[in-house]
């Protein structure tokens, strides 16, 4: 069978196991067979890598436990290679770290057991891998979590032991091993393997932590009273001594100083086992080479330990013997007729001397643990040989049988006789008297034997022939459990005849008591003494205290009650005291029923007294409830199970009471509110115990849910409130809608912290936590639709108009009806000013834009304004969309809804959305498939949002080639705004830049925002010229060949595309270039002017640019006056009126440097120039007179400039109106 299982395909076996019913015996058998076949199968690591994914988020099941155990085997105990186990540990790290918070203790324990090996394997791997920081951070978090369980109280013992072993492995890893790399063992990861310059593993910090943990282990060894923890520490030190020889001295000194003082009160066997563990380890160390120097202290300690253990063994034997003797003495005292054991039911008439009791008799055996009492019983039975024990049992059975078959003794006492000598030993006690038959209530002791024995002391024993014993078969006797009592001392005393004499009065009293013990048919208990109110309260309090104190013994012997993370409340023996205590408080007897019998016999006017009694009983119960509430709230985390039991009982008691009494006042909600109120004032709000308490309530009133909502808003109780609501949604389907509605409404809270906590709470159910995921999705989409709603301002105006119309008299209404169709509704007088529902719906439909919802369908929460305020307020819009943005990180399909609704929003809302969506887009990244798809297919109206997404992608990084191609195709296909080109223009080639740049520049409209965008574009597409540009030999190329533009190319392009761009936008773009002085320097502008002047058709803005250049850089005046003006004259600049006007202004601006070039103009053009600018005549005349050599030419020029000074002055006083220019040059900057 095993061979076939091993040869079978593991995948087939796993498929069969998964197909079997979950948690069934069939599935368990299949998984067990699969486990056997996988232990040596080569596909173990592959199968584990696949199955570990099933552990995340799964509930407790047979399959989950099987997978976790298989993973533990594969990592820790399999024969896989180190690399394979390291890879498996790395793959399962996050899942194992998550299992540390699992609710099942066994799951947590197995996960902790995996971590010693995982920590060592991943430490060795990460020492060599310097880039993978994430696993180390997770490993450190898990380490901190596990180490907390070593010291924390109330931790499951199995989890604590696993945590102690993990701590020992951490100490081993975080200490230094052999420093020589040639001698290092790969299976022994330690700090010597880690380089000191590791980027995220601090060698010094780990070493300090390892030393601190080792000191903690030593302290734990000295101070712990848990023998299992001590044994775990000692057993793990053998490996520490072997692999860390430097720590041998510390281990030896620690062990030789240890003594079992902290184990006082533990059973002897436990202490002996711990001592043996220490002895074995020290003996092992003494036989190793490392332990040779410490042979002397080890031998001394072992000798002292042997003496201590021998003495403890002797004391244990003496204790068992004393216990056996005490047990025998107690048994004999219950059956032997001695005067120091008076009957409990006989009143004591006089003081009887008590013999001195030994030490064992004064000892309170109730303080002993149950295991010790069991040992005492066994030791007592072992004190006799088997034949002797059987003989005593048979004798006891014969005695019982004789008493049962004897005739009933007459009630008349026998005649009294003087006390004679004791009966001879040969006379058996059974033959002297016959005890009466036992009664039911007196079965706790031999029915009447002690009194019969005492009667024998005072009367003359009758002849032996009076009582005839009949043989009884012991096998046919019916023996009760309480009747099987083995009391050899009593039998010996009775057979020896050494009975003490008893006086006649006592014998008569015994006879009367025996008569009273006979069965009575008309017996009736006397009424109990009536207690006053204080006595009743005190009696109940004492009973409650006894119940509570007695529960400690049960809890001490049930360590499972302190299991870590055990949220499943099971009724255990230790819980029974809670149930008993609570029912004493809640299940009060009905005063009316209790008083019926008495009231029939009492005064018929006692109705008022019955009401008073009833009130007193209820008041007393309320006082008990107050005491119980105070007791619970004194330590609520530790007594939460008592509180849960109490509330469940109150709720159930109210139900059964209401069935019989419809006027019953319920206590459940009253005292639940008391507990909640006390919790708010006494307990830390961050404690999640209260949320578990609320989860276990049978009914949660509305005011408690309201309290939880308020707690979510308060910083001190926020954690408790959200935890309780989350548990209600997950585990209480009846409360799910209301609790979920509260959480969803809190996602719109104005406070950022509260809103974020609510969003994180509901986000955990996305996308697969049904039905909560659909509820969250619908709510988020309704909030988004709310942003599409219109304000009711227009509707309010219409409503006011309707009210005004209603307030007019009928005549006025008739006159207004003639004004148009708008007042037709006013013709119909209505008693109510509210418009008809149908008319309202129609009006809303008419006023509703595309994508908007009718007002009645818009969701409303307590934290949102009743109507969206416009222009939009950023904080209000964030309350609407933050939930949807958070969900989009998990479900990108929500982005489709955002883009679809965007077009129906107000412009101010759209602008706010563009700013608020920035963190979401950055988190998703430019490579997110859904965002790229939306950029390609976004709906009409969402252009600005798509542009914002594109801008965010390119703010801090270069766009990818895929994004560039996408945008280029979008611009060509959908004729988008030129702003879409701005983020990607720098990544285009030169041809595309030259083609698309004029379109980008055309967005300039004189406002700052487009100007800033264009300036950024110029900065990204223009290369910065070197400092030596224009100052070195002309043999070097003027510009750097690249895909970017040179400054000269940009300026030339702006002039050449001035018609496509528009003159105003082109002027603004050229001004931007002039403002970028670090790029557009004087030599660059000279190159630009030199290139433009050679154009066949000069741009309209050319001379404007020249004027701006010489105004900005005066160094260009020489170039313009000597070269540029002459070339313009050659091109007959006067033929283009706008350019000619600019030429004249330029000549005046740079005069007198322009005089030489102006003399090159034809006379007609020169005359026109000086007529338009008369101020140039004087300068030109002086220039001609100073430079002229040809008298004929001078005369001709003087003819143009020959007016006298007075005429010139007159003309200058009345200058002609300047000719209009198409564009005025700006003032010099």
C-alpha positions, 0 to 999 in steps of 0.5 A: 500500500505504501509503495503504491502511494509513493509511486502515485502522482502527488498532483492526482492525490491532491486533486482527490483530497481537494475533491473530497468533502472538507474536513471529512475523514476521507479527506484526512486519510487522503492527505495523510497518504499524500504526506507520506508520499511527499516526504521524499518526493522531488516535487515537495518544494514545488507543491509547497510553493503552490500551496502556501498561497492557500494559507493567506486569509483562510479560516481554520480547516483540515487542509490549512493545518495540513499545508502548514504542517507540510510547509514546516516539514519542508523548511525545517526537517526535509532533505531538500537542499539549502537553496531550495529551503531558502527559496521556500522560506523566502516565498512563505515569509509574508504568509508566515508573518501573517499567520502570527496573528491567526486566531487559532493557537495551533496555527500560531504555534506551528508558524512560530516553529517555522521561524527559527529555520526561516530566520537562519536561512534568510539571514544567510541569503540576505547577507549576500543579497544587498538589494532585497530589503523588504524580506529583512524588514518583514523578518525583523517585524516577525522577530519582534512579535515572537520575542514579545510572547517570551515575556508576555503573561497569559500566553499559551504554553506551546506558543511560549515554548516555540518562542523560547526556541526561536529566541535561542536560534536568534541568539545563535545567529546574532553572535559570531561564529568562526571568523576564518571563512575556510572553516565556516559552516554553511549550515551555521549562519552567524554574524561573521558571514555578514559584511560590516558595510551591509546596506540594511543589516546592521552587524553591530545592532544585531550583535548588541541585540543578541547579547541582550537576548542572551542575558534575557535567557539567563534571567528567564532561567533564574526567575521562571517557575515554568519547568517546561520553559526551563527545560527548553532553555537547557536543552537548546544550550547544547547546540549553543555550546557546540557552535559557540565555544566562546560562550561555554564559560557563560553557560557553565557559570549560569548552570552551576549557579542555578537552583530549583528555588523558583520551582518550589511547590511543583511536584517532585517528579517535575523538579527531578526532571529539571535537575536531570536536564541540568545534570545531563548538560553539564556532564556533556560539557565536561566531556567536550574539549571546551569544557575541560577548563571548567571541570572543577566547578562542574564536578562540585556542582554535580556533587552538590546537586546529587546530595540535594536530589537525594535529600529531596527523594527522602523528603518525598518518601517521608511525605508520602508515608506521613500522608498515608498515615494521616489518611489511615488515621482519618479513616479509622477516626470515622469508624472507631468509637472514640470520644474525640470524634463526636457525631456532627448531628448530636449537640455537644453537651459538655466540653470533651478533651481533644487529644493533641494532634500531630503536625500532619493532622493540623495540615490543611490538605485542601491547599495541596494540588490535585496531583499530590492528593492522587499520589497520596491515595496511591501511596496509601493503597501501596502501604498494604500487601495485596492479600491483606488489602483483599482481606480487609475489603472482605471483612468490611463487606461482611460487616456491611452485609451483617448490618443490612440483614439483621433484624430491626432493633427495638426502640426500647433501650436495654437495661443499664448495668454497671460497667463491666470489664471489656469484652474479650478480644475474641468477641467480634464487634458485629456480634454485640449490636445490630445497627439500624438501617440507614436513611437516605440523607445520612449516607455520607457516613456509616449510618449508625455504627458509631452510636451503636459502638458507643452504646456498647460501652455503657451496656452489658453486651448480650450473649452471642446467641442473640444475633445470628449471622447469616452467610452472605455472598459478597459477590451478590451484595449491592455496594454503593460507591460511598460505602466502599471505605477501607478503614483497617484501623477501625477494624483493629480497634473494634476487634481488640475491644479496647473501647473507652467507657461512656457514661449512662447519660451519653448512652441514653442520648445516643439511644434518643438520637438513634430513635430520631434517625429512624425513618419517619413518614410525616417528617417536615423540615422546620421553617428557616430563620428569617434573615434581615436585608443586611444578613441576606446581602452578606450571605450572598456576598460570601457565597459569591466570594466562595464560588469565585475563589473556588474557581481559581483551582479550576483555572489553575489546572486548565492552561488552555483558558489562557490560550493566545488569541482564543476568541471562541468562548467555550463552556469549560469547567472553569466557566461554570463558576461564572454561570453559577454566579451570574444565575444567582444574580439574574434568575431571581425567584418571583416574589409573588410565587414565593409568597402565595402560600404564606399570603393565603394564611396571612392577613388578606390586606397584605397586598401592600406588604407583598409589593414592598417585599417584591420591591425589596427583592428587586432592590437587593438584586440590583445591589448585587448587579452593581457589585458584579458590575464593579467587580467586572470593571475593576479588570475588564480585559481579564473578566470579559468572559464573565461580563459576556456570560452575565449579559447573555443571562440577562437577555435570556432571563428577560425573554423568559420573564416577558413570556409570563409577565408582559409588564416585566421591566427588562434588565439587559439594556439597563445593565449593558448601558451601565457596563458601557458607561463604566468602560468609558470612564475606567478602561483604555479605549485602545483595548480591543477586548471591549469590541470582542465583548460587544460582538458576543452580545445576544442583542446590540441596542441602537444606542450602543451602535450610536455609541460606537459611531461616536467612539470612532470620532473620538481619538481615545476610543477610535480604535475600539469603535472601528474594531467593533463595527468591523466585527459586526459587519464580518460576523453578525449578519443581522447587524451588518447593514446598520454597522456597514452603513455607519462605516460608509458614512464615516468615510465622508467624515470631515476629520482626515484621521477618522475618514482615513480609518473608516476607509481603511476599514471598508477597503479590506472587503474589496474586491472579494469580501461579499456582500460587503464589497458590493455595498462599498462599491455602490456607496462610493459610486453614489458619492461620485454621482453626488458631485454631478448634482446641480445646486438647487439655487435655480430651483429655489428661485423658481420655488420662491417665484411660485410662492409669490404667485400663490400669494397674489390675488386672483385678479393679479394671477389672471393678469400675469397669465396673459404674460406668457406660458411661464405663469400658466401654473399660477392660474390654478389656485392650490391650497399648498405652496408646494408644487405637485410631485409630477411637476417637480419631477418634470422640472428637475428632468428639464433642469438636469444636465447630461450625467446628472441624477434627480435630487431624490436619488442623491445619497446623503450622510450626516457629515456632508452638506445637504447640497453641494456648494459651488464653487467647489471647496476642496475639503468637501470634494475630498470627502466625496472622492477619497473613498473611491480613490482608495478603492481604485488602487485595488480595483482599477475599474473604478477609474472608468467610473471617475472618468465617466462622471467627470464630464457632468461635474461643475468646472470648479469641481473638475479643477478640484478633482484634478488636484486631489487625484494626484496621489492616486495617479502617482501611486499607480504609476505611468506603466499602469495598464488601466490608466494607459487604456483610459488615456486612449479611450477617455470619454468626451468631457474628460479631456482636462482630467486626461491631460492632468493624468498625463501631466502627473506622469511627466512631472518628475520623470521622462515619459516612456516611448509608449506614452509618447506614441499614445499621445501623438496618435491621440492628438492626430485622431481626436484633435485634442488640445495642444496642451496634450503635446506639452508633456511629451514635446521634449521626447519628440524628434526635431521634425515633430517638434517643428511641426507641433510647436506652433500649435503649442505656442498658440495657446498663449493668451496673455494669462500667466498659466499658458505663459508658464507652460510655454516657457517650460516647453522652451526650456525643455526643447532648446539646448543651452549654447556653450559659453564660448558660442560666438567667441571662437573660430568659425570653423566649428559648427554653430549648433550642436546636432541633436534632436533638440532645437538651438535657440536660433532655430526656435526664434526663427521658427517663431517668426516664420510661423507668426501667421499660424501662431497669431501675431499676439501669441507670437509677440508673447512667445518672442517676449518669453525668449527674451526673458530667458537671458541665459539662453538667448544671449546677444550673440544668439540674437545676432545669429537670428537676425542674420538668418531672418534678414536673408529670408525672401519674405521678411516676417512682420515681426522682424523689425520689432524683434530687432528693436527689442534686441538692441534695446535689451543688448546695446552691444548689438547696435554696431551690428545692426547699424553697419550690417543689418540696415544696409542689407534691409536697404538692399532688399528695398525695405520701403516696399513693405509699409509695416516693415518700413515703419519699423525701419524708420523707428529702428533708425531713430532708436540707434541714431547716430549709428544709423546715419551712415546706413541711412545715407544709402537710401534713395533720396525719395525714401531719405526725404520720407524718412526725415519728414516722418522723423524731423529730429534726424535732420540735424544729425544727418546734416552734421554727419554729411558736412563732417564726412562728405568729400563729394561736394555735389552729393553734399549739396544734394543731401543739404537740399534734403536737410537744408531747412534753416534752424528756425523752420526746423524749430517750428517743425519740431514744435509742431511735429507731424502725427506719426504714421500708424504701426501694426504693432507697437514695440514694447518698452526696453526691458 
